[in-house]
Amino acid sequence: MRWTKQRRILVEVLQETEGHVLASELVDRCKRHDPTTTPSTVYRTLDFLEGLGFVRHGHGLDGREEYHVLPGTEHGHLFCEVCGGRWEIRDDEAAAIVSRIDQGHGFEVDLTHVTICGRCGDCRA
């Protein structure tokens, strides 16, 4: 991949980002630095960076791709459909579910793409 100005800007924007961010937000942030930034360049570069382990993508409550910069561990997500709260499901927390699916179906789960929607404890009360 060529090291273009737009790709360099995306890496700089990612370095300033903690946690999760929507790809569309990254496009907007890059355009603030360089208005000629194209969404296709951002998305292709994100795919490349994901292959290197620099970012991971998952899907938010509305199905949009969101990226996690420098994820320390693989994790899934819990989303509250009432208040919009969100929490991470760590791999150690999901171990029993993942193991059961593997044993029952012979299916290896990619925890980074697991999203569970429901209601949090506060909203249930």
Number of C-alpha atoms within 10 A of each C-alpha: 7 5 7 9 10 20 19 13 19 22 17 13 15 21 11 9 14 11 10 18 17 16 18 15 11 21 20 15 17 25 17 12 14 13 12 10 20 14 16 10 15 21 15 13 18 23 16 14 15 17 11 10 12 17 19 23 21 20 17 22 16 6 9 13 16 20 23 20 21 17 17 7 11 15 22 21 20 20 19 19 15 13 11 13 12 16 13 13 19 15 16 11 12 14 13 11 12 18 15 12 14 13 11 9 9 10 12 11 13 11 19 20 16 17 18 17 16 13 17 18 8 9 12 9 6
